[in-house]
Amino acid sequence: MIDLENLPKTKFRGKNITLAHGAGGKAMRDLIDEIFVAGFDSPELTLLEDQARFDLSNLNKLGNRLAMTTDCYVVDPLFFPGGDIGKLAVTGTVNDLAVGGATPLYLTCGMIIEEGFPIDDLQRIVASMKSTADSAGVRIVTGDTKVVPRGAADKLFINTAGVGVIPETSNIQANRAQAGDVVVINGYVGDHGAAIVDARGELALEISTVTDCQPLNDLITEMLKVCPDIHCMRDATRGGLATVLNEFASSSEVAIQLDNTKIPVREEVRGVCEILGLDPLYLANEGKLIAIVSKEDSESLLAAMQKHPIGKDSCIIGAVEESPQGKVILETGFGGNRIIDMLIGEQLPRIC
């Protein structure tokens, strides 16, 4: 939680971003020094080099493979229940590294800022990124800023890239699911998508759902301690649970059978979906992982997950079968089944 009353005081002049802040001169240097370098507070940034530099011997101690990922964040609105675009940008990239078995270490931050954007909002977002990075044990070590004319962007877009190290013992891949495995999730689905709908204020809904936006790397560390051989794992962001499981089924050439009664969905989220004609299985999440593991390992894995604060609602929601290959099938609870396809189109635009 960001303490808005106690954000660091800066010498920065002006209340809004101007084109001069992206022109490469003194105004830009002041923006970088006072807002980004001071706000992110990492030793690599203070050097103001064009690149961050690392000692390879330190990386080698953590594993034998380097992992990299990048993502862009264009969420609307920028601030929503339980989070903001800054928290989202750090969380999303950390999680993309962690679900591959990597230990996330370093992030970059690229910002495209619209002329006129409030400095106070920018400082609040930077503070949120710093707080989230600290909680995930990563550092923001280099970045870039561009300012575009009013109307050329919608307030603020952020790109973050991440670097992590994968230990030799880890082999998490989308093509490793096999018949007899089970599907595990760490909690309720659809919270982020519902929170964004609420924040847009277009439907005058009165719901208490907040985003599930949170780094998953600490939970995954505990999971790997008790189950080093996790077969598949991804975070269910755009396209939700359904999309991730379709990717696993296709890559592994297996079928995945889900039990609708076991998939955790909050009543508020079900209500939003009923009003809008949405399916919670396709709603975005920003703090939910889907793991496929052997049935033999599932009991110990589930116990470890449920001991962790962000895994207390973990449960088994389905199983892997041999056929029909490449299909995800939902047992409806009324004695029937339906095919869960990949998301076609976009349920909700600008959600991450």
Secondary structure, DSSP 8 states (H G I E B T S, - for coil): ---GGG--------SB--GGGGTTSHHHHHHIIIIIIHHH--HHHHT--SS----HHHHHTT-SEEEEEEEEE--SSSEETTEEHHHHHHHHHHHHHHTTT-EEEEEEEEEEEETT-BHHHHHHHHHHHHHHHHHHT-EEEEEEEEEE-TTSSSSEEEEEEEEEEE-TT----TT---TT-EEEE-S-SSHHHHHHHHHHTSS-------------HHHHHHHHHH-S---EEEE--TTHHHHHHHHHHHHHT-EEEEEGGGS---HHHHHHHHHHT--GGGS--SS-EEEEE-HHHHHHHHHHHHTSTTTTT-EEEEEEESSSTT-EEEE-SSS-EEE-----S-SSSS--
